[in-house]
Amino acid sequence: MTAGFPSKSLKDQNRRQLWLTIAVNALAFYAISQSNALEVSGLKGLLTRATNLLPVGLALVITSIANGLLSADMKARLVFLRWKRALPGHRAFSRYALSDPRIDIDRVKKAFGGTMPADPEGENRAWYRLYRQVETDSAVQHVHREFLFARDYTGLAALFFIAFGVASNFVVRSWVVSLVYCLLLLLQFVVVRHAAATYGIRFVCTVIARGIASK
């Protein structure tokens, strides 16, 4: 898997979902930051203080920019919790292909001249060659899009945890509310990261299964 080769069209398809994710998290932060007003004046008090959405909007812009600064390599590190050789393509044949029932290992070995790539870099290059052969396959495109969305969401979730989590300690009066909010942000990251890793592995295995079947 090549970190610099996410399909632009697939990423564009995910853009609306990512913006919705950012908006929902920003509104949640606004609600938490106004928890005292909500407790005292109810929903009406929350709405009358809507001018406080300005700093939330600023946080929204900053988060969006920061997400753009996260490279594909850094997002892969967050998803797979590895600093070096984070991409699942580095373990495509030695680990993931062995556990996928769709993949005939004997056919894989035959396709590569009797032996599968032995080193991580070789695995990644071999996987990428298969990917280029089946990148227009509908099943491959579908799981690729799901992986790209979950990967980008993971990067955003990490930024939300840092930015909104720290900010909540200054704008929320109740430390209990702030703690619960931070735990929810952490839970969001853990769940989304796990989903992204699952989609990444499925993407790798789908490419192998489709690529070998086409040979």
Backbone as CSV, one residue per row, in Angstrom:
resi,resn,N_x,N_y,N_z,CA_x,CA_y,CA_z,C_x,C_y,C_z
1,MET,0.852,-1.185,0.000,0.000,0.000,0.000,0.883,1.229,0.000
2,THR,0.658,2.114,-0.924,1.465,3.310,-1.024,0.758,4.460,-0.341
3,ALA,1.430,5.078,0.640,0.786,6.106,1.449,0.345,7.290,0.615
4,GLY,1.062,7.588,-0.462,0.732,8.767,-1.248,-0.228,8.511,-2.378
5,PHE,-0.952,7.368,-2.350,-1.814,7.053,-3.476,-3.265,6.830,-3.077
6,PRO,-3.867,7.726,-2.281,-5.305,7.628,-2.105,-5.985,8.243,-3.315
7,SER,-7.029,7.604,-3.826,-7.704,8.126,-5.003,-8.386,9.441,-4.680
8,LYS,-8.113,10.450,-5.492,-8.694,11.758,-5.235,-10.205,11.714,-5.337
9,SER,-10.734,10.985,-6.304,-12.174,10.913,-6.477,-12.841,10.261,-5.269
10,LEU,-12.210,9.236,-4.710,-12.760,8.587,-3.528,-12.735,9.530,-2.340
11,LYS,-11.665,10.292,-2.186,-11.588,11.242,-1.083,-12.625,12.343,-1.241
12,ASP,-12.858,12.762,-2.471,-13.879,13.778,-2.715,-15.262,13.271,-2.327
13,GLN,-15.513,11.990,-2.574,-16.807,11.413,-2.196,-17.004,11.415,-0.686
14,ASN,-15.909,11.371,0.059,-15.983,11.342,1.523,-16.001,12.730,2.149
15,ARG,-15.800,13.757,1.337,-15.634,15.104,1.883,-16.845,15.562,2.687
16,ARG,-18.040,15.311,2.172,-19.245,15.745,2.879,-19.376,15.045,4.225
17,GLN,-19.084,13.745,4.270,-19.165,13.000,5.522,-18.152,13.513,6.541
18,LEU,-16.960,13.868,6.076,-15.943,14.372,6.990,-16.331,15.733,7.549
19,TRP,-16.889,16.604,6.706,-17.342,17.897,7.189,-18.480,17.739,8.186
20,LEU,-19.363,16.788,7.943,-20.445,16.522,8.890,-19.876,16.040,10.224
21,THR,-18.848,15.210,10.163,-18.181,14.734,11.377,-17.592,15.896,12.167
22,ILE,-16.936,16.800,11.457,-16.344,17.971,12.114,-17.432,18.842,12.728
23,ALA,-18.512,19.064,11.989,-19.595,19.920,12.470,-20.247,19.343,13.720
24,VAL,-20.500,18.038,13.719,-21.140,17.398,14.880,-20.245,17.517,16.110
25,ASN,-18.952,17.294,15.936,-18.037,17.403,17.073,-17.926,18.842,17.560
26,ALA,-17.955,19.799,16.638,-17.894,21.207,17.035,-19.144,21.611,17.812
27,LEU,-20.298,21.162,17.362,-21.544,21.474,18.065,-21.583,20.801,19.437
28,ALA,-21.042,19.583,19.516,-20.981,18.900,20.811,-20.090,19.679,21.778
29,PHE,-18.975,20.200,21.260,-18.090,21.004,22.109,-18.793,22.283,22.558
30,TYR,-19.536,22.893,21.651,-20.289,24.099,22.017,-21.294,23.794,23.125
31,ALA,-22.000,22.691,22.992,-22.993,22.324,24.005,-22.324,22.100,25.358
32,ILE,-21.161,21.439,25.341,-20.437,21.193,26.585,-19.935,22.511,27.183
33,SER,-19.428,23.390,26.324,-18.894,24.670,26.809,-19.982,25.544,27.411
34,GLN,-21.225,25.308,27.006,-22.349,26.093,27.525,-23.184,25.278,28.521
35,SER,-22.579,24.256,29.107,-23.328,23.387,30.016,-23.874,24.139,31.209
36,ASN,-23.150,25.165,31.661,-23.633,25.937,32.805,-24.878,26.739,32.443
37,ALA,-24.875,27.331,31.235,-26.043,28.091,30.782,-27.232,27.178,30.590
38,LEU,-26.968,25.971,30.100,-28.043,25.005,29.893,-28.655,24.587,31.225
39,GLU,-27.819,24.458,32.241,-28.299,24.042,33.557,-29.120,25.140,34.219
40,VAL,-28.699,26.384,34.016,-29.371,27.505,34.675,-30.613,27.953,33.925
41,SER,-30.487,28.121,32.608,-31.569,28.726,31.830,-32.262,27.767,30.883
42,GLY,-31.786,26.528,30.790,-32.398,25.573,29.886,-31.992,25.819,28.450
43,LEU,-32.723,25.224,27.526,-32.405,25.310,26.097,-32.476,26.744,25.600
44,LYS,-33.410,27.539,26.151,-33.545,28.939,25.729,-32.274,29.711,26.021
45,GLY,-31.686,29.463,27.197,-30.448,30.142,27.549,-29.315,29.753,26.632
46,LEU,-29.321,28.501,26.199,-28.292,28.031,25.280,-28.395,28.730,23.937
47,LEU,-29.640,28.900,23.453,-29.842,29.523,22.148,-29.555,31.015,22.186
48,THR,-29.867,31.666,23.293,-29.641,33.114,23.376,-28.157,33.457,23.441
49,ARG,-27.339,32.483,23.750,-25.902,32.714,23.813,-25.215,32.154,22.574
50,ALA,-25.938,32.154,21.478,-25.422,31.582,20.234,-24.220,32.339,19.699
51,THR,-24.022,33.577,20.190,-22.847,34.329,19.740,-21.559,33.632,20.138
52,ASN,-21.653,32.746,21.131,-20.464,32.010,21.552,-20.052,30.955,20.533
53,LEU,-20.839,30.811,19.460,-20.466,29.876,18.399,-19.246,30.358,17.626
54,LEU,-18.904,31.646,17.765,-17.763,32.197,17.032,-16.466,31.466,17.360
55,PRO,-16.106,31.297,18.651,-14.887,30.534,18.924,-14.980,29.078,18.496
56,VAL,-16.204,28.523,18.515,-16.377,27.155,18.054,-16.082,27.076,16.560
57,GLY,-16.568,28.071,15.814,-16.286,28.123,14.386,-14.803,28.248,14.120
58,LEU,-14.120,29.024,14.957,-12.673,29.170,14.813,-11.984,27.832,15.078
59,ALA,-12.441,27.143,16.111,-11.879,25.821,16.408,-12.123,24.853,15.259
60,LEU,-13.284,25.005,14.619,-13.633,24.160,13.475,-12.652,24.368,12.331
61,VAL,-12.351,25.630,12.036,-11.420,25.956,10.957,-10.019,25.450,11.285
62,ILE,-9.589,25.680,12.528,-8.249,25.253,12.937,-8.110,23.740,12.842
63,THR,-9.152,23.024,13.291,-9.118,21.562,13.235,-9.044,21.072,11.797
64,SER,-9.801,21.708,10.910,-9.803,21.316,9.502,-8.418,21.510,8.886
65,ILE,-7.788,22.646,9.211,-6.452,22.926,8.686,-5.449,21.924,9.243
66,ALA,-5.554,21.660,10.549,-4.628,20.719,11.188,-4.768,19.327,10.582
67,ASN,-6.000,18.928,10.249,-6.200,17.627,9.632,-5.519,17.554,8.268
68,GLY,-5.522,18.675,7.542,-4.842,18.712,6.258,-3.335,18.595,6.399
69,LEU,-2.814,18.994,7.573,-1.378,18.913,7.804,-0.941,17.505,8.202
70,LEU,-1.904,16.657,8.605,-1.566,15.272,8.933,-1.334,14.503,7.630
71,SER,-0.155,13.962,7.476,0.154,13.216,6.257,-0.540,11.864,6.276
72,ALA,-0.588,11.224,5.104,-1.167,9.889,5.021,-0.377,8.918,5.891
73,ASP,0.944,9.108,5.963,1.773,8.241,6.807,1.406,8.392,8.282
74,MET,1.201,9.638,8.728,0.860,9.865,10.128,-0.507,9.285,10.456
75,LYS,-1.460,9.413,9.550,-2.781,8.831,9.777,-2.695,7.307,9.856
76,ALA,-1.839,6.713,9.012,-1.660,5.258,9.056,-1.047,4.841,10.386
77,ARG,-0.134,5.655,10.909,0.461,5.347,12.219,-0.590,5.383,13.317
78,LEU,-1.496,6.344,13.241,-2.565,6.430,14.231,-3.503,5.225,14.128
79,VAL,-3.791,4.815,12.897,-4.740,3.711,12.683,-4.154,2.383,13.124
80,PHE,-2.914,2.101,12.715,-2.330,0.780,12.956,-1.368,0.754,14.142
81,LEU,-1.237,1.912,14.813,-0.432,2.004,16.035,0.984,1.478,15.829
82,ARG,1.567,1.850,14.693,2.949,1.502,14.370,3.646,2.744,13.841
83,TRP,4.889,2.955,14.247,5.618,4.110,13.746,6.291,3.792,12.409
84,LYS,6.901,2.621,12.314,7.553,2.211,11.075,6.732,1.131,10.385
85,ARG,6.713,1.190,9.060,5.968,0.208,8.258,4.538,0.076,8.762
86,ALA,3.895,1.202,8.886,2.539,1.208,9.457,1.486,0.685,8.485
87,LEU,1.699,0.857,7.196,0.694,0.464,6.221,0.455,-1.047,6.236
88,PRO,-0.792,-1.467,6.123,-1.084,-2.907,6.172,-0.500,-3.685,5.005
89,GLY,-0.154,-2.985,3.931,0.483,-3.658,2.809,1.806,-4.299,3.182
90,HIS,2.457,-3.780,4.238,3.723,-4.350,4.695,3.544,-5.725,5.340
91,ARG,2.293,-6.064,5.666,2.004,-7.370,6.270,0.956,-8.125,5.458
92,ALA,0.812,-7.732,4.197,-0.271,-8.238,3.358,-0.258,-9.751,3.210
93,PHE,0.912,-10.323,2.938,0.990,-11.753,2.643,1.406,-12.591,3.854
94,SER,2.281,-12.057,4.680,2.802,-12.822,5.816,1.796,-12.928,6.957
95,ARG,0.811,-12.038,6.975,-0.140,-12.054,8.092,-1.591,-12.072,7.631
96,TYR,-2.010,-11.029,6.920,-3.432,-10.863,6.633,-3.970,-11.877,5.632
97,ALA,-3.207,-12.158,4.586,-3.671,-13.116,3.570,-3.861,-14.508,4.159
98,LEU,-3.054,-14.848,5.153,-3.120,-16.176,5.753,-4.409,-16.401,6.534
99,SER,-5.030,-15.304,7.002,-6.224,-15.433,7.841,-7.519,-15.119,7.098
100,ASP,-7.423,-14.878,5.788,-8.617,-14.558,5.007,-9.051,-15.784,4.199
101,PRO,-10.252,-16.311,4.444,-10.695,-17.532,3.748,-10.915,-17.343,2.246
102,ARG,-10.996,-16.109,1.792,-11.204,-15.865,0.368,-9.931,-16.091,-0.448
103,ILE,-8.794,-16.111,0.235,-7.507,-16.131,-0.460,-6.918,-17.540,-0.471
104,ASP,-6.624,-18.006,-1.658,-5.973,-19.318,-1.844,-4.460,-19.085,-1.817
105,ILE,-3.826,-19.471,-0.717,-2.399,-19.206,-0.547,-1.559,-19.903,-1.611
106,ASP,-1.966,-21.101,-2.014,-1.216,-21.816,-3.055,-1.220,-21.034,-4.365
107,ARG,-2.375,-20.439,-4.688,-2.442,-19.632,-5.907,-1.613,-18.357,-5.774
108,VAL,-1.567,-17.815,-4.560,-0.743,-16.624,-4.326,0.724,-16.956,-4.561
109,LYS,1.178,-18.069,-3.987,2.573,-18.481,-4.167,2.889,-18.735,-5.637
110,LYS,1.955,-19.379,-6.323,2.158,-19.668,-7.740,2.268,-18.379,-8.549
111,ALA,1.429,-17.380,-8.193,1.447,-16.108,-8.916,2.771,-15.377,-8.742
112,PHE,3.458,-15.638,-7.621,4.741,-14.980,-7.364,5.928,-15.920,-7.559
113,GLY,5.741,-16.925,-8.390,6.848,-17.804,-8.737,7.195,-18.845,-7.702
114,GLY,6.231,-19.222,-6.876,6.467,-20.289,-5.911,6.712,-19.846,-4.493
115,THR,7.103,-18.598,-4.292,7.337,-18.076,-2.950,6.739,-16.678,-2.834
116,MET,6.185,-16.391,-1.673,5.625,-15.061,-1.442,6.727,-14.114,-0.989
117,PRO,6.546,-12.813,-1.178,7.545,-11.839,-0.711,7.835,-12.043,0.775
118,ALA,9.119,-11.970,1.140,9.511,-12.298,2.507,9.718,-11.075,3.392
119,ASP,10.072,-9.932,2.816,10.342,-8.744,3.629,9.189,-7.758,3.510
120,PRO,8.982,-6.887,4.507,7.845,-5.956,4.508,7.778,-5.054,3.277
121,GLU,8.927,-4.513,2.864,8.925,-3.643,1.697,8.538,-4.414,0.438
122,GLY,9.047,-5.650,0.330,8.694,-6.484,-0.817,7.211,-6.824,-0.823
123,GLU,6.658,-7.083,0.352,5.225,-7.357,0.450,4.412,-6.150,-0.012
124,ASN,4.815,-4.973,0.429,4.079,-3.765,0.071,4.130,-3.504,-1.431
125,ARG,5.313,-3.704,-2.026,5.450,-3.489,-3.473,4.629,-4.512,-4.255
126,ALA,4.673,-5.766,-3.805,3.915,-6.814,-4.499,2.415,-6.563,-4.379
127,TRP,1.995,-6.146,-3.186,0.578,-5.842,-2.994,0.147,-4.677,-3.892
128,TYR,0.999,-3.664,-3.983,0.659,-2.488,-4.773,0.523,-2.835,-6.253
129,ARG,1.350,-3.756,-6.741,1.230,-4.177,-8.136,-0.129,-4.846,-8.371
130,LEU,-0.557,-5.652,-7.415,-1.881,-6.269,-7.529,-2.970,-5.203,-7.502
131,TYR,-2.779,-4.224,-6.634,-3.777,-3.159,-6.525,-3.952,-2.413,-7.845
132,ARG,-2.872,-2.101,-8.520,-2.957,-1.375,-9.784,-3.724,-2.166,-10.827
133,GLN,-3.731,-3.490,-10.693,-4.445,-4.330,-11.664,-5.949,-4.365,-11.408
134,VAL,-6.358,-4.125,-10.166,-7.787,-4.275,-9.822,-8.366,-3.017,-9.188
135,GLU,-7.678,-1.878,-9.306,-8.119,-0.669,-8.623,-9.491,-0.168,-9.089
136,THR,-9.924,-0.556,-10.283,-11.235,-0.124,-10.771,-12.341,-1.121,-10.437
137,ASP,-11.983,-2.227,-9.813,-12.975,-3.219,-9.404,-13.920,-2.582,-8.384
138,SER,-15.214,-2.810,-8.532,-16.207,-2.155,-7.675,-16.038,-2.527,-6.201
139,ALA,-15.734,-3.797,-5.921,-15.543,-4.227,-4.533,-14.310,-3.564,-3.925
140,VAL,-13.249,-3.448,-4.708,-12.025,-2.801,-4.238,-12.269,-1.326,-3.983
141,GLN,-12.953,-0.654,-4.893,-13.230,0.770,-4.722,-14.098,1.038,-3.500
142,HIS,-15.066,0.150,-3.273,-15.967,0.339,-2.125,-15.201,0.272,-0.808
143,VAL,-14.413,-0.779,-0.627,-13.699,-0.926,0.639,-12.573,0.101,0.752
144,HIS,-12.021,0.520,-0.385,-10.998,1.568,-0.371,-11.597,2.877,0.134
145,ARG,-12.785,3.203,-0.355,-13.446,4.425,0.095,-13.756,4.358,1.589
146,GLU,-14.236,3.218,2.058,-14.536,3.070,3.483,-13.269,3.245,4.320
147,PHE,-12.165,2.691,3.843,-10.908,2.824,4.573,-10.446,4.272,4.620
148,LEU,-10.503,4.958,3.480,-10.058,6.353,3.441,-10.878,7.225,4.386
149,PHE,-12.195,7.011,4.409,-13.042,7.802,5.310,-12.691,7.522,6.765
150,ALA,-12.598,6.241,7.131,-12.306,5.879,8.521,-10.910,6.337,8.920
151,ARG,-9.964,6.279,7.986,-8.598,6.739,8.280,-8.572,8.229,8.547
152,ASP,-9.249,9.012,7.687,-9.285,10.458,7.883,-10.059,10.829,9.152
153,TYR,-11.112,10.086,9.432,-11.887,10.310,10.647,-11.021,10.040,11.881
154,THR,-10.156,9.036,11.801,-9.254,8.736,12.908,-8.331,9.915,13.193
155,GLY,-7.794,10.510,12.116,-6.953,11.692,12.288,-7.711,12.824,12.941
156,LEU,-8.953,13.036,12.502,-9.782,14.077,13.095,-10.091,13.768,14.561
157,ALA,-10.400,12.508,14.856,-10.737,12.123,16.226,-9.559,12.384,17.166
158,ALA,-8.344,12.143,16.685,-7.159,12.425,17.500,-7.038,13.925,17.758
159,LEU,-7.312,14.728,16.733,-7.260,16.187,16.894,-8.371,16.681,17.810
160,PHE,-9.563,16.090,17.685,-10.667,16.469,18.573,-10.300,16.197,20.027
161,PHE,-9.708,15.042,20.274,-9.354,14.664,21.641,-8.355,15.655,22.229
162,ILE,-7.382,16.065,21.413,-6.363,16.998,21.907,-6.922,18.414,22.048
163,ALA,-7.498,18.931,20.951,-7.940,20.333,20.940,-9.165,20.568,21.817
164,PHE,-10.232,19.832,21.566,-11.458,20.034,22.331,-11.307,19.545,23.770
165,GLY,-10.528,18.464,23.950,-10.322,17.952,25.293,-9.608,18.957,26.175
166,VAL,-8.541,19.551,25.650,-7.807,20.565,26.411,-8.678,21.795,26.641
167,ALA,-9.374,22.231,25.595,-10.209,23.434,25.709,-11.327,23.262,26.739
168,SER,-11.853,22.044,26.840,-12.959,21.818,27.776,-12.541,22.062,29.217
169,ASN,-11.265,21.875,29.519,-10.780,22.109,30.877,-10.793,23.589,31.252
170,PHE,-10.864,24.458,30.229,-10.861,25.893,30.487,-12.259,26.511,30.396
171,VAL,-13.133,25.913,29.588,-14.447,26.539,29.360,-15.580,25.862,30.117
172,VAL,-15.331,24.658,30.643,-16.380,23.939,31.381,-16.101,24.076,32.874
173,ARG,-17.076,24.540,33.624,-16.879,24.774,35.052,-16.803,23.473,35.838
174,SER,-17.598,22.504,35.465,-17.634,21.240,36.187,-16.548,20.297,35.672
175,TRP,-15.634,19.891,36.565,-14.576,18.976,36.139,-15.145,17.607,35.799
176,VAL,-16.291,17.258,36.410,-16.916,15.971,36.103,-17.414,15.959,34.661
177,VAL,-18.081,17.037,34.265,-18.578,17.145,32.891,-17.411,17.134,31.908
178,SER,-16.357,17.869,32.245,-15.177,17.911,31.381,-14.536,16.535,31.253
179,LEU,-14.454,15.801,32.373,-13.853,14.471,32.348,-14.678,13.508,31.502
180,VAL,-15.998,13.540,31.685,-16.870,12.660,30.898,-16.743,12.983,29.414
181,TYR,-16.686,14.272,29.093,-16.554,14.695,27.699,-15.245,14.193,27.104
182,CYS,-14.147,14.311,27.858,-12.844,13.835,27.374,-12.846,12.325,27.170
183,LEU,-13.513,11.611,28.070,-13.606,10.162,27.928,-14.403,9.780,26.690
184,LEU,-15.438,10.548,26.390,-16.227,10.292,25.182,-15.401,10.568,23.924
185,LEU,-14.582,11.616,23.967,-13.693,11.904,22.838,-12.681,10.777,22.646
186,LEU,-12.160,10.272,23.764,-11.218,9.162,23.684,-11.903,7.910,23.138
187,LEU,-13.123,7.659,23.593,-13.877,6.514,23.100,-14.127,6.627,21.606
188,GLN,-14.429,7.831,21.149,-14.637,8.051,19.716,-13.384,7.669,18.941
189,PHE,-12.224,8.107,19.426,-10.971,7.781,18.740,-10.725,6.273,18.714
190,VAL,-10.923,5.608,19.858,-10.665,4.169,19.943,-11.563,3.399,18.980
191,VAL,-12.852,3.738,18.957,-13.801,3.030,18.093,-13.489,3.263,16.619
192,VAL,-13.253,4.521,16.262,-12.997,4.862,14.860,-11.667,4.276,14.403
193,ARG,-10.649,4.302,15.275,-9.356,3.728,14.920,-9.488,2.233,14.638
194,HIS,-10.247,1.553,15.482,-10.442,0.114,15.280,-11.172,-0.156,13.956
195,ALA,-12.181,0.650,13.666,-12.919,0.493,12.408,-12.002,0.737,11.212
196,ALA,-11.155,1.769,11.300,-10.238,2.080,10.203,-9.242,0.949,9.978
197,ALA,-8.715,0.372,11.058,-7.784,-0.747,10.932,-8.468,-1.942,10.284
198,THR,-9.713,-2.190,10.678,-10.465,-3.308,10.091,-10.690,-3.090,8.605
199,TYR,-11.091,-1.877,8.228,-11.291,-1.572,6.810,-9.968,-1.662,6.034
200,GLY,-8.872,-1.228,6.651,-7.579,-1.293,5.978,-7.166,-2.719,5.672
201,ILE,-7.351,-3.605,6.647,-7.016,-5.015,6.446,-7.933,-5.638,5.400
202,ARG,-9.220,-5.287,5.452,-10.164,-5.813,4.469,-9.817,-5.313,3.069
203,PHE,-9.382,-4.075,2.975,-8.966,-3.504,1.695,-7.793,-4.289,1.116
204,VAL,-6.782,-4.545,1.947,-5.605,-5.290,1.512,-5.990,-6.687,1.034
205,CYS,-6.817,-7.363,1.817,-7.188,-8.740,1.475,-8.090,-8.799,0.246
206,THR,-8.970,-7.808,0.092,-9.841,-7.775,-1.084,-9.021,-7.612,-2.357
207,VAL,-8.002,-6.768,-2.295,-7.113,-6.581,-3.447,-6.410,-7.892,-3.790
208,ILE,-5.902,-8.588,-2.787,-5.216,-9.858,-3.048,-6.173,-10.878,-3.636
209,ALA,-7.349,-11.012,-3.030,-8.323,-11.995,-3.502,-8.734,-11.721,-4.942
210,ARG,-9.043,-10.457,-5.241,-9.454,-10.094,-6.595,-8.305,-10.183,-7.576
211,GLY,-7.123,-9.758,-7.131,-5.959,-9.770,-8.022,-5.533,-11.174,-8.413
212,ILE,-5.502,-12.074,-7.432,-5.107,-13.456,-7.706,-6.157,-14.159,-8.540
213,ALA,-7.436,-13.884,-8.266,-8.512,-14.523,-9.025,-8.496,-14.112,-10.489
214,SER,-7.989,-12.904,-10.765,-7.973,-12.426,-12.146,-6.817,-12.975,-12.956
215,LYS,-5.870,-13.595,-12.287,-4.693,-14.124,-13.003,-5.005,-15.481,-13.621
